[in-house]
Amino acid sequence: MVPILAEQAIDRKLEMITSVITGNYEYYYGAGIILTFFDGDWNGSMQPADLMKALHDALEGKEFSDERQAFLVRIMLRYEVKEDLYDEKIMVDLFETGRKKGIKKYAE
């Protein structure tokens, strides 16, 4: 997996405001972005099922006024991670890239 593909997928989806998460790579990148606008207790080194549970527990029922933030949360909550797909190096890197980039780029 080339990490830039997951980044570009989420970046484009946030511009369109209509789509779905299609894989764990995108999910980890998205989880990093969410951490920039919502305090959460998760990180890129978590296993997929643990990350999904942490996100769901923290975000379920929350409302976000920013349209892109709300959209990202919706698509993240609908995605079911593939528990057996975890690449420690790539997924941690994607998570950190999302955390560094944040949602600010999309909120303008």
Biopython code that builds the backbone (N, CA, C, O; Angstrom):
import numpy as np
from Bio.PDB.StructureBuilder import StructureBuilder

atoms = [
    (1, "MET", "N", (0.842, -1.188, 0.000)),
    (1, "MET", "CA", (0.000, 0.000, 0.000)),
    (1, "MET", "C", (0.877, 1.238, 0.000)),
    (1, "MET", "O", (1.818, 1.350, 0.786)),
    (2, "VAL", "N", (0.567, 2.134, -0.863)),
    (2, "VAL", "CA", (1.265, 3.411, -0.918)),
    (2, "VAL", "C", (0.469, 4.387, -0.051)),
    (2, "VAL", "O", (-0.679, 4.693, -0.372)),
    (3, "PRO", "N", (1.060, 4.884, 1.045)),
    (3, "PRO", "CA", (0.320, 5.738, 1.977)),
    (3, "PRO", "C", (-0.345, 6.955, 1.340)),
    (3, "PRO", "O", (-1.424, 7.364, 1.770)),
    (4, "ILE", "N", (0.277, 7.528, 0.336)),
    (4, "ILE", "CA", (-0.287, 8.728, -0.287)),
    (4, "ILE", "C", (-1.675, 8.452, -0.868)),
    (4, "ILE", "O", (-2.497, 9.365, -0.950)),
    (5, "LEU", "N", (-1.944, 7.219, -1.269)),
    (5, "LEU", "CA", (-3.266, 6.904, -1.818)),
    (5, "LEU", "C", (-4.349, 7.047, -0.762)),
    (5, "LEU", "O", (-5.430, 7.559, -1.056)),
    (6, "ALA", "N", (-4.082, 6.604, 0.461)),
    (6, "ALA", "CA", (-5.055, 6.753, 1.545)),
    (6, "ALA", "C", (-5.260, 8.224, 1.887)),
    (6, "ALA", "O", (-6.387, 8.664, 2.114)),
    (7, "GLU", "N", (-4.166, 8.982, 1.923)),
    (7, "GLU", "CA", (-4.274, 10.411, 2.200)),
    (7, "GLU", "C", (-5.134, 11.098, 1.143)),
    (7, "GLU", "O", (-6.063, 11.837, 1.469)),
    (8, "GLN", "N", (-4.814, 10.847, -0.125)),
    (8, "GLN", "CA", (-5.557, 11.487, -1.209)),
    (8, "GLN", "C", (-7.022, 11.077, -1.209)),
    (8, "GLN", "O", (-7.890, 11.892, -1.520)),
    (9, "ALA", "N", (-7.307, 9.833, -0.869)),
    (9, "ALA", "CA", (-8.692, 9.364, -0.842)),
    (9, "ALA", "C", (-9.508, 10.159, 0.171)),
    (9, "ALA", "O", (-10.587, 10.656, -0.152)),
    (10, "ILE", "N", (-8.999, 10.280, 1.389)),
    (10, "ILE", "CA", (-9.731, 11.031, 2.417)),
    (10, "ILE", "C", (-9.796, 12.508, 2.053)),
    (10, "ILE", "O", (-10.849, 13.130, 2.192)),
    (11, "ASP", "N", (-8.685, 13.081, 1.588)),
    (11, "ASP", "CA", (-8.683, 14.492, 1.203)),
    (11, "ASP", "C", (-9.766, 14.771, 0.160)),
    (11, "ASP", "O", (-10.492, 15.759, 0.271)),
    (12, "ARG", "N", (-9.876, 13.927, -0.829)),
    (12, "ARG", "CA", (-10.889, 14.128, -1.880)),
    (12, "ARG", "C", (-12.295, 13.915, -1.347)),
    (12, "ARG", "O", (-13.216, 14.644, -1.718)),
    (13, "LYS", "N", (-12.468, 12.930, -0.487)),
    (13, "LYS", "CA", (-13.792, 12.674, 0.080)),
    (13, "LYS", "C", (-14.268, 13.865, 0.898)),
    (13, "LYS", "O", (-15.456, 14.187, 0.882)),
    (14, "LEU", "N", (-13.369, 14.518, 1.607)),
    (14, "LEU", "CA", (-13.754, 15.685, 2.396)),
    (14, "LEU", "C", (-14.103, 16.873, 1.507)),
    (14, "LEU", "O", (-14.853, 17.755, 1.926)),
    (15, "GLU", "N", (-13.583, 16.911, 0.313)),
    (15, "GLU", "CA", (-13.950, 17.966, -0.632)),
    (15, "GLU", "C", (-15.317, 17.694, -1.250)),
    (15, "GLU", "O", (-16.049, 18.631, -1.569)),
    (16, "MET", "N", (-15.667, 16.421, -1.421)),
    (16, "MET", "CA", (-16.920, 16.053, -2.076)),
    (16, "MET", "C", (-18.101, 16.035, -1.110)),
    (16, "MET", "O", (-19.235, 16.290, -1.518)),
    (17, "ILE", "N", (-17.854, 15.741, 0.144)),
    (17, "ILE", "CA", (-18.880, 15.590, 1.162)),
    (17, "ILE", "C", (-19.875, 14.486, 0.804)),
    (17, "ILE", "O", (-21.045, 14.551, 1.183)),
    (18, "THR", "N", (-19.418, 13.500, 0.090)),
    (18, "THR", "CA", (-20.231, 12.320, -0.150)),
    (18, "THR", "C", (-19.319, 11.162, -0.523)),
    (18, "THR", "O", (-18.651, 11.199, -1.556)),
    (19, "SER", "N", (-19.292, 10.158, 0.298)),
    (19, "SER", "CA", (-18.455, 8.998, 0.033)),
    (19, "SER", "C", (-18.446, 8.083, 1.245)),
    (19, "SER", "O", (-19.182, 8.295, 2.209)),
    (20, "VAL", "N", (-17.594, 7.053, 1.181)),
    (20, "VAL", "CA", (-17.424, 6.124, 2.297)),
    (20, "VAL", "C", (-15.951, 5.791, 2.446)),
    (20, "VAL", "O", (-15.176, 5.916, 1.498)),
    (21, "ILE", "N", (-15.569, 5.366, 3.646)),
    (21, "ILE", "CA", (-14.214, 4.874, 3.889)),
    (21, "ILE", "C", (-14.142, 3.482, 3.269)),
    (21, "ILE", "O", (-15.056, 2.676, 3.441)),
    (22, "THR", "N", (-13.065, 3.201, 2.553)),
    (22, "THR", "CA", (-12.987, 1.905, 1.874)),
    (22, "THR", "C", (-11.920, 0.980, 2.432)),
    (22, "THR", "O", (-11.784, -0.147, 1.955)),
    (23, "GLY", "N", (-11.164, 1.415, 3.420)),
    (23, "GLY", "CA", (-10.146, 0.517, 3.951)),
    (23, "GLY", "C", (-9.513, 1.042, 5.224)),
    (23, "GLY", "O", (-9.665, 2.211, 5.579)),
    (24, "ASN", "N", (-8.805, 0.161, 5.899)),
    (24, "ASN", "CA", (-8.158, 0.518, 7.156)),
    (24, "ASN", "C", (-7.120, 1.629, 6.999)),
    (24, "ASN", "O", (-6.930, 2.430, 7.915)),
    (25, "TYR", "N", (-6.453, 1.684, 5.852)),
    (25, "TYR", "CA", (-5.460, 2.736, 5.651)),
    (25, "TYR", "C", (-6.127, 4.110, 5.729)),
    (25, "TYR", "O", (-5.639, 5.002, 6.423)),
    (26, "GLU", "N", (-7.226, 4.276, 5.025)),
    (26, "GLU", "CA", (-7.976, 5.526, 5.087)),
    (26, "GLU", "C", (-8.475, 5.781, 6.507)),
    (26, "GLU", "O", (-8.478, 6.916, 6.983)),
    (27, "TYR", "N", (-8.891, 4.722, 7.164)),
    (27, "TYR", "CA", (-9.435, 4.842, 8.515)),
    (27, "TYR", "C", (-8.398, 5.410, 9.481)),
    (27, "TYR", "O", (-8.716, 6.283, 10.289)),
    (28, "TYR", "N", (-7.188, 4.932, 9.404)),
    (28, "TYR", "CA", (-6.136, 5.422, 10.297)),
    (28, "TYR", "C", (-5.796, 6.878, 10.004)),
    (28, "TYR", "O", (-5.578, 7.655, 10.934)),
    (29, "TYR", "N", (-5.747, 7.252, 8.770)),
    (29, "TYR", "CA", (-5.507, 8.647, 8.398)),
    (29, "TYR", "C", (-6.639, 9.528, 8.934)),
    (29, "TYR", "O", (-6.394, 10.582, 9.522)),
    (30, "GLY", "N", (-7.866, 9.087, 8.724)),
    (30, "GLY", "CA", (-9.027, 9.825, 9.222)),
    (30, "GLY", "C", (-9.029, 9.943, 10.736)),
    (30, "GLY", "O", (-9.396, 10.988, 11.274)),
    (31, "ALA", "N", (-8.627, 8.892, 11.428)),
    (31, "ALA", "CA", (-8.579, 8.919, 12.898)),
    (31, "ALA", "C", (-7.582, 9.973, 13.379)),
    (31, "ALA", "O", (-7.819, 10.645, 14.383)),
    (32, "GLY", "N", (-6.472, 10.115, 12.663)),
    (32, "GLY", "CA", (-5.506, 11.154, 13.009)),
    (32, "GLY", "C", (-6.077, 12.541, 12.812)),
    (32, "GLY", "O", (-5.853, 13.428, 13.636)),
    (33, "ILE", "N", (-6.814, 12.743, 11.729)),
    (33, "ILE", "CA", (-7.448, 14.036, 11.478)),
    (33, "ILE", "C", (-8.446, 14.355, 12.591)),
    (33, "ILE", "O", (-8.463, 15.473, 13.106)),
    (34, "ILE", "N", (-9.269, 13.388, 12.961)),
    (34, "ILE", "CA", (-10.285, 13.615, 13.992)),
    (34, "ILE", "C", (-9.638, 14.043, 15.304)),
    (34, "ILE", "O", (-10.193, 14.866, 16.032)),
    (35, "LEU", "N", (-8.488, 13.498, 15.602)),
    (35, "LEU", "CA", (-7.810, 13.843, 16.845)),
    (35, "LEU", "C", (-7.424, 15.319, 16.900)),
    (35, "LEU", "O", (-7.164, 15.845, 17.982)),
    (36, "THR", "N", (-7.384, 15.994, 15.754)),
    (36, "THR", "CA", (-7.014, 17.415, 15.734)),
    (36, "THR", "C", (-8.176, 18.328, 16.111)),
    (36, "THR", "O", (-7.951, 19.475, 16.497)),
    (37, "PHE", "N", (-9.405, 17.847, 16.007)),
    (37, "PHE", "CA", (-10.539, 18.701, 16.372)),
    (37, "PHE", "C", (-11.409, 18.114, 17.480)),
    (37, "PHE", "O", (-12.415, 18.712, 17.861)),
    (38, "PHE", "N", (-11.034, 16.968, 17.989)),
    (38, "PHE", "CA", (-11.787, 16.338, 19.062)),
    (38, "PHE", "C", (-10.810, 15.588, 19.955)),
    (38, "PHE", "O", (-10.064, 14.729, 19.484)),
    (39, "ASP", "N", (-10.815, 15.908, 21.234)),
    (39, "ASP", "CA", (-9.921, 15.211, 22.156)),
    (39, "ASP", "C", (-10.317, 13.751, 22.234)),
    (39, "ASP", "O", (-11.460, 13.420, 22.551)),
    (40, "GLY", "N", (-9.370, 12.891, 21.944)),
    (40, "GLY", "CA", (-9.641, 11.462, 21.979)),
    (40, "GLY", "C", (-8.509, 10.698, 22.617)),
    (40, "GLY", "O", (-7.383, 11.183, 22.732)),
    (41, "ASP", "N", (-8.833, 9.503, 23.025)),
    (41, "ASP", "CA", (-7.862, 8.638, 23.678)),
    (41, "ASP", "C", (-7.502, 7.497, 22.721)),
    (41, "ASP", "O", (-7.714, 6.326, 23.037)),
    (42, "TRP", "N", (-6.959, 7.842, 21.558)),
    (42, "TRP", "CA", (-6.568, 6.832, 20.586)),
    (42, "TRP", "C", (-5.292, 7.268, 19.881)),
    (42, "TRP", "O", (-4.918, 8.441, 19.907)),
    (43, "ASN", "N", (-4.627, 6.294, 19.248)),
    (43, "ASN", "CA", (-3.393, 6.601, 18.526)),
    (43, "ASN", "C", (-3.196, 5.570, 17.410)),
    (43, "ASN", "O", (-3.905, 4.566, 17.343)),
    (44, "GLY", "N", (-2.245, 5.834, 16.560)),
    (44, "GLY", "CA", (-2.020, 5.003, 15.387)),
    (44, "GLY", "C", (-1.416, 3.645, 15.668)),
    (44, "GLY", "O", (-1.373, 2.796, 14.778)),
    (45, "SER", "N", (-0.948, 3.419, 16.882)),
    (45, "SER", "CA", (-0.370, 2.110, 17.192)),
    (45, "SER", "C", (-1.406, 1.129, 17.728)),
    (45, "SER", "O", (-1.073, -0.017, 18.028)),
    (46, "MET", "N", (-2.649, 1.564, 17.851)),
    (46, "MET", "CA", (-3.719, 0.681, 18.318)),
    (46, "MET", "C", (-4.111, -0.302, 17.222)),
    (46, "MET", "O", (-4.048, 0.021, 16.035)),
    (47, "GLN", "N", (-4.509, -1.484, 17.621)),
    (47, "GLN", "CA", (-5.022, -2.464, 16.673)),
    (47, "GLN", "C", (-6.360, -1.958, 16.127)),
    (47, "GLN", "O", (-7.051, -1.201, 16.809)),
    (48, "PRO", "N", (-6.737, -2.363, 14.911)),
    (48, "PRO", "CA", (-7.940, -1.824, 14.280)),
    (48, "PRO", "C", (-9.207, -1.890, 15.142)),
    (48, "PRO", "O", (-9.922, -0.894, 15.252)),
    (49, "ALA", "N", (-9.491, -3.028, 15.745)),
    (49, "ALA", "CA", (-10.718, -3.160, 16.545)),
    (49, "ALA", "C", (-10.678, -2.235, 17.760)),
    (49, "ALA", "O", (-11.704, -1.670, 18.139)),
    (50, "ASP", "N", (-9.506, -2.075, 18.372)),
    (50, "ASP", "CA", (-9.376, -1.193, 19.538)),
    (50, "ASP", "C", (-9.542, 0.275, 19.131)),
    (50, "ASP", "O", (-10.174, 1.057, 19.842)),
    (51, "LEU", "N", (-8.970, 0.635, 17.988)),
    (51, "LEU", "CA", (-9.113, 1.997, 17.487)),
    (51, "LEU", "C", (-10.572, 2.293, 17.168)),
    (51, "LEU", "O", (-11.083, 3.358, 17.516)),
    (52, "MET", "N", (-11.237, 1.362, 16.514)),
    (52, "MET", "CA", (-12.638, 1.550, 16.163)),
    (52, "MET", "C", (-13.485, 1.722, 17.425)),
    (52, "MET", "O", (-14.348, 2.599, 17.468)),
    (53, "LYS", "N", (-13.257, 0.906, 18.441)),
    (53, "LYS", "CA", (-14.024, 1.007, 19.688)),
    (53, "LYS", "C", (-13.783, 2.354, 20.359)),
    (53, "LYS", "O", (-14.729, 2.987, 20.827)),
    (54, "ALA", "N", (-12.533, 2.798, 20.411)),
    (54, "ALA", "CA", (-12.221, 4.086, 21.032)),
    (54, "ALA", "C", (-12.916, 5.231, 20.296)),
    (54, "ALA", "O", (-13.482, 6.127, 20.922)),
    (55, "LEU", "N", (-12.869, 5.194, 18.960)),
    (55, "LEU", "CA", (-13.525, 6.237, 18.168)),
    (55, "LEU", "C", (-15.034, 6.214, 18.382)),
    (55, "LEU", "O", (-15.652, 7.252, 18.618)),
    (56, "HIS", "N", (-15.616, 5.033, 18.298)),
    (56, "HIS", "CA", (-17.068, 4.926, 18.459)),
    (56, "HIS", "C", (-17.502, 5.406, 19.842)),
    (56, "HIS", "O", (-18.464, 6.163, 19.968)),
    (57, "ASP", "N", (-16.797, 4.968, 20.869)),
    (57, "ASP", "CA", (-17.150, 5.363, 22.230)),
    (57, "ASP", "C", (-17.082, 6.876, 22.406)),
    (57, "ASP", "O", (-17.947, 7.465, 23.054)),
    (58, "ALA", "N", (-16.068, 7.500, 21.840)),
    (58, "ALA", "CA", (-15.873, 8.939, 22.007)),
    (58, "ALA", "C", (-16.796, 9.784, 21.133)),
    (58, "ALA", "O", (-17.214, 10.868, 21.540)),
    (59, "LEU", "N", (-17.114, 9.297, 19.939)),
    (59, "LEU", "CA", (-17.805, 10.136, 18.959)),
    (59, "LEU", "C", (-19.293, 9.867, 18.801)),
    (59, "LEU", "O", (-20.019, 10.726, 18.299)),
    (60, "GLU", "N", (-19.754, 8.725, 19.205)),
    (60, "GLU", "CA", (-21.169, 8.360, 19.016)),
    (60, "GLU", "C", (-22.081, 9.409, 19.656)),
    (60, "GLU", "O", (-21.981, 9.699, 20.848)),
    (61, "GLY", "N", (-22.958, 9.959, 18.847)),
    (61, "GLY", "CA", (-23.933, 10.926, 19.340)),
    (61, "GLY", "C", (-23.438, 12.361, 19.435)),
    (61, "GLY", "O", (-24.212, 13.256, 19.775)),
    (62, "LYS", "N", (-22.173, 12.595, 19.143)),
    (62, "LYS", "CA", (-21.631, 13.956, 19.199)),
    (62, "LYS", "C", (-22.046, 14.715, 17.939)),
    (62, "LYS", "O", (-22.212, 14.125, 16.871)),
    (63, "GLU", "N", (-22.207, 16.005, 18.078)),
    (63, "GLU", "CA", (-22.572, 16.862, 16.954)),
    (63, "GLU", "C", (-21.429, 17.828, 16.671)),
    (63, "GLU", "O", (-20.799, 18.345, 17.594)),
    (64, "PHE", "N", (-21.171, 18.065, 15.402)),
    (64, "PHE", "CA", (-20.116, 18.987, 14.991)),
    (64, "PHE", "C", (-20.721, 20.013, 14.050)),
    (64, "PHE", "O", (-21.422, 19.656, 13.104)),
    (65, "SER", "N", (-20.451, 21.289, 14.306)),
    (65, "SER", "CA", (-21.034, 22.340, 13.486)),
    (65, "SER", "C", (-20.321, 22.474, 12.138)),
    (65, "SER", "O", (-20.942, 22.854, 11.144)),
    (66, "ASP", "N", (-19.029, 22.165, 12.100)),
    (66, "ASP", "CA", (-18.301, 22.224, 10.838)),
    (66, "ASP", "C", (-18.749, 21.047, 9.956)),
    (66, "ASP", "O", (-18.717, 19.890, 10.377)),
    (67, "GLU", "N", (-19.160, 21.367, 8.744)),
    (67, "GLU", "CA", (-19.706, 20.370, 7.820)),
    (67, "GLU", "C", (-18.718, 19.244, 7.512)),
    (67, "GLU", "O", (-19.108, 18.077, 7.469)),
    (68, "ARG", "N", (-17.470, 19.574, 7.302)),
    (68, "ARG", "CA", (-16.481, 18.545, 6.964)),
    (68, "ARG", "C", (-16.131, 17.685, 8.168)),
    (68, "ARG", "O", (-15.928, 16.477, 8.037)),
    (69, "GLN", "N", (-16.061, 18.301, 9.329)),
    (69, "GLN", "CA", (-15.827, 17.518, 10.541)),
    (69, "GLN", "C", (-16.967, 16.524, 10.746)),
    (69, "GLN", "O", (-16.731, 15.344, 11.007)),
    (70, "ALA", "N", (-18.187, 17.003, 10.628)),
    (70, "ALA", "CA", (-19.358, 16.137, 10.809)),
    (70, "ALA", "C", (-19.369, 15.010, 9.781)),
    (70, "ALA", "O", (-19.691, 13.867, 10.109)),
    (71, "PHE", "N", (-19.019, 15.332, 8.547)),
    (71, "PHE", "CA", (-18.986, 14.312, 7.501)),
    (71, "PHE", "C", (-17.931, 13.258, 7.793)),
    (71, "PHE", "O", (-18.201, 12.062, 7.682)),
    (72, "LEU", "N", (-16.733, 13.692, 8.167)),
    (72, "LEU", "CA", (-15.671, 12.737, 8.471)),
    (72, "LEU", "C", (-16.079, 11.832, 9.625)),
    (72, "LEU", "O", (-15.861, 10.622, 9.565)),
    (73, "VAL", "N", (-16.659, 12.390, 10.660)),
    (73, "VAL", "CA", (-17.109, 11.575, 11.795)),
    (73, "VAL", "C", (-18.154, 10.560, 11.332)),
    (73, "VAL", "O", (-18.095, 9.395, 11.725)),
    (74, "ARG", "N", (-19.103, 10.985, 10.506)),
    (74, "ARG", "CA", (-20.144, 10.068, 10.012)),
    (74, "ARG", "C", (-19.549, 8.897, 9.239)),
    (74, "ARG", "O", (-19.918, 7.747, 9.478)),
    (75, "ILE", "N", (-18.632, 9.180, 8.315)),
    (75, "ILE", "CA", (-18.102, 8.075, 7.520)),
    (75, "ILE", "C", (-17.183, 7.182, 8.342)),
    (75, "ILE", "O", (-17.084, 5.983, 8.083)),
    (76, "MET", "N", (-16.515, 7.759, 9.327)),
    (76, "MET", "CA", (-15.664, 6.943, 10.203)),
    (76, "MET", "C", (-16.519, 6.023, 11.066)),
    (76, "MET", "O", (-16.163, 4.863, 11.273)),
    (77, "LEU", "N", (-17.640, 6.525, 11.570)),
    (77, "LEU", "CA", (-18.506, 5.701, 12.420)),
    (77, "LEU", "C", (-19.201, 4.596, 11.634)),
    (77, "LEU", "O", (-19.546, 3.561, 12.204)),
    (78, "ARG", "N", (-19.413, 4.797, 10.346)),
    (78, "ARG", "CA", (-20.073, 3.764, 9.526)),
    (78, "ARG", "C", (-19.123, 2.657, 9.087)),
    (78, "ARG", "O", (-19.563, 1.549, 8.779)),
    (79, "TYR", "N", (-17.847, 2.943, 9.057)),
    (79, "TYR", "CA", (-16.874, 1.960, 8.575)),
    (79, "TYR", "C", (-16.628, 0.875, 9.619)),
    (79, "TYR", "O", (-16.504, 1.164, 10.809)),
    (80, "GLU", "N", (-16.561, -0.356, 9.171)),
    (80, "GLU", "CA", (-16.202, -1.500, 10.024)),
    (80, "GLU", "C", (-14.791, -1.920, 9.645)),
    (80, "GLU", "O", (-14.546, -2.352, 8.519)),
    (81, "VAL", "N", (-13.863, -1.790, 10.588)),
    (81, "VAL", "CA", (-12.470, -2.114, 10.293)),
    (81, "VAL", "C", (-12.293, -3.593, 9.989)),
    (81, "VAL", "O", (-13.060, -4.441, 10.446)),
    (82, "LYS", "N", (-11.263, -3.877, 9.206)),
    (82, "LYS", "CA", (-10.846, -5.255, 8.957)),
    (82, "LYS", "C", (-9.823, -5.576, 10.035)),
    (82, "LYS", "O", (-8.699, -5.074, 10.003)),
    (83, "GLU", "N", (-10.214, -6.415, 10.989)),
    (83, "GLU", "CA", (-9.381, -6.660, 12.166)),
    (83, "GLU", "C", (-8.029, -7.278, 11.836)),
    (83, "GLU", "O", (-7.061, -7.077, 12.570)),
    (84, "ASP", "N", (-7.954, -8.021, 10.746)),
    (84, "ASP", "CA", (-6.697, -8.703, 10.418)),
    (84, "ASP", "C", (-5.775, -7.862, 9.524)),
    (84, "ASP", "O", (-4.711, -8.335, 9.124)),
    (85, "LEU", "N", (-6.163, -6.650, 9.214)),
    (85, "LEU", "CA", (-5.349, -5.792, 8.359)),
    (85, "LEU", "C", (-4.740, -4.671, 9.185)),
    (85, "LEU", "O", (-5.390, -3.662, 9.460)),
    (86, "TYR", "N", (-3.487, -4.857, 9.576)),
    (86, "TYR", "CA", (-2.778, -3.835, 10.337)),
    (86, "TYR", "C", (-1.309, -3.880, 9.957)),
    (86, "TYR", "O", (-0.636, -4.893, 10.143)),
    (87, "ASP", "N", (-0.827, -2.784, 9.429)),
    (87, "ASP", "CA", (0.574, -2.631, 9.071)),
    (87, "ASP", "C", (1.131, -1.547, 9.981)),
    (87, "ASP", "O", (0.894, -0.359, 9.760)),
    (88, "GLU", "N", (1.867, -1.955, 10.999)),
    (88, "GLU", "CA", (2.312, -1.036, 12.047)),
    (88, "GLU", "C", (3.006, 0.205, 11.495)),
    (88, "GLU", "O", (2.709, 1.316, 11.935)),
    (89, "LYS", "N", (3.888, 0.049, 10.577)),
    (89, "LYS", "CA", (4.641, 1.179, 10.040)),
    (89, "LYS", "C", (3.733, 2.133, 9.258)),
    (89, "LYS", "O", (3.696, 3.333, 9.532)),
    (90, "ILE", "N", (3.020, 1.600, 8.306)),
    (90, "ILE", "CA", (2.219, 2.459, 7.428)),
    (90, "ILE", "C", (1.058, 3.091, 8.182)),
    (90, "ILE", "O", (0.795, 4.282, 8.016)),
    (91, "MET", "N", (0.367, 2.328, 8.997)),
    (91, "MET", "CA", (-0.818, 2.871, 9.662)),
    (91, "MET", "C", (-0.450, 3.910, 10.714)),
    (91, "MET", "O", (-1.161, 4.903, 10.876)),
    (92, "VAL", "N", (0.637, 3.698, 11.423)),
    (92, "VAL", "CA", (1.099, 4.712, 12.379)),
    (92, "VAL", "C", (1.484, 5.973, 11.614)),
    (92, "VAL", "O", (1.149, 7.078, 12.042)),
    (93, "ASP", "N", (2.177, 5.825, 10.497)),
    (93, "ASP", "CA", (2.567, 6.981, 9.680)),
    (93, "ASP", "C", (1.345, 7.727, 9.145)),
    (93, "ASP", "O", (1.306, 8.957, 9.174)),
    (94, "LEU", "N", (0.349, 6.986, 8.657)),
    (94, "LEU", "CA", (-0.860, 7.626, 8.141)),
    (94, "LEU", "C", (-1.599, 8.373, 9.249)),
    (94, "LEU", "O", (-2.067, 9.493, 9.044)),
    (95, "PHE", "N", (-1.700, 7.756, 10.404)),
    (95, "PHE", "CA", (-2.348, 8.398, 11.545)),
    (95, "PHE", "C", (-1.635, 9.713, 11.874)),
    (95, "PHE", "O", (-2.280, 10.748, 12.048)),
    (96, "GLU", "N", (-0.310, 9.666, 11.958)),
    (96, "GLU", "CA", (0.466, 10.871, 12.295)),
    (96, "GLU", "C", (0.356, 11.937, 11.210)),
    (96, "GLU", "O", (0.318, 13.129, 11.514)),
    (97, "THR", "N", (0.307, 11.517, 9.955)),
    (97, "THR", "CA", (0.131, 12.480, 8.864)),
    (97, "THR", "C", (-1.216, 13.179, 8.994)),
    (97, "THR", "O", (-1.304, 14.398, 8.840)),
    (98, "GLY", "N", (-2.268, 12.409, 9.278)),
    (98, "GLY", "CA", (-3.588, 12.995, 9.495)),
    (98, "GLY", "C", (-3.602, 13.947, 10.672)),
    (98, "GLY", "O", (-4.215, 15.013, 10.611)),
    (99, "ARG", "N", (-2.928, 13.564, 11.744)),
    (99, "ARG", "CA", (-2.870, 14.400, 12.941)),
    (99, "ARG", "C", (-2.129, 15.700, 12.661)),
    (99, "ARG", "O", (-2.512, 16.758, 13.162)),
    (100, "LYS", "N", (-1.080, 15.625, 11.872)),
    (100, "LYS", "CA", (-0.313, 16.830, 11.544)),
    (100, "LYS", "C", (-1.066, 17.747, 10.580)),
    (100, "LYS", "O", (-1.031, 18.970, 10.714)),
    (101, "LYS", "N", (-1.740, 17.143, 9.617)),
    (101, "LYS", "CA", (-2.466, 17.942, 8.626)),
    (101, "LYS", "C", (-3.743, 18.504, 9.228)),
    (101, "LYS", "O", (-4.050, 19.681, 9.044)),
    (102, "GLY", "N", (-4.475, 17.687, 9.932)),
    (102, "GLY", "CA", (-5.701, 18.126, 10.583)),
    (102, "GLY", "C", (-6.812, 18.479, 9.628)),
    (102, "GLY", "O", (-6.677, 18.350, 8.411)),
    (103, "ILE", "N", (-7.897, 18.919, 10.188)),
    (103, "ILE", "CA", (-9.087, 19.271, 9.413)),
    (103, "ILE", "C", (-9.054, 20.729, 8.978)),
    (103, "ILE", "O", (-9.858, 21.138, 8.140)),
    (104, "LYS", "N", (-8.150, 21.509, 9.526)),
    (104, "LYS", "CA", (-8.121, 22.944, 9.249)),
    (104, "LYS", "C", (-8.099, 23.253, 7.754)),
    (104, "LYS", "O", (-8.724, 24.214, 7.305)),
    (105, "LYS", "N", (-7.388, 22.447, 6.998)),
    (105, "LYS", "CA", (-7.302, 22.648, 5.556)),
    (105, "LYS", "C", (-8.691, 22.623, 4.923)),
    (105, "LYS", "O", (-8.944, 23.327, 3.945)),
    (106, "TYR", "N", (-9.581, 21.819, 5.477)),
    (106, "TYR", "CA", (-10.895, 21.622, 4.883)),
    (106, "TYR", "C", (-11.927, 22.587, 5.435)),
    (106, "TYR", "O", (-12.993, 22.749, 4.841)),
    (107, "ALA", "N", (-11.642, 23.222, 6.540)),
    (107, "ALA", "CA", (-12.632, 24.091, 7.188)),
    (107, "ALA", "C", (-12.642, 25.498, 6.599)),
    (107, "ALA", "O", (-13.466, 26.322, 6.994)),
    (108, "GLU", "N", (-11.755, 25.783, 5.677)),
    (108, "GLU", "CA", (-11.680, 27.134, 5.094)),
    (108, "GLU", "C", (-12.751, 27.353, 4.055)),
    (108, "GLU", "O", (-12.831, 28.432, 3.468)),
]
sb = StructureBuilder()
sb.init_structure("model")
sb.init_model(0)
sb.init_chain("A")
sb.init_seg("    ")
for serial, (resi, resn, name, xyz) in enumerate(atoms, 1):
    if name == "N":
        sb.init_residue(resn, " ", resi, " ")
    sb.init_atom(name, np.array(xyz, "f"), 0.0, 1.0, " ", f" {name:<3s}", serial, name[0])
structure = sb.get_structure()
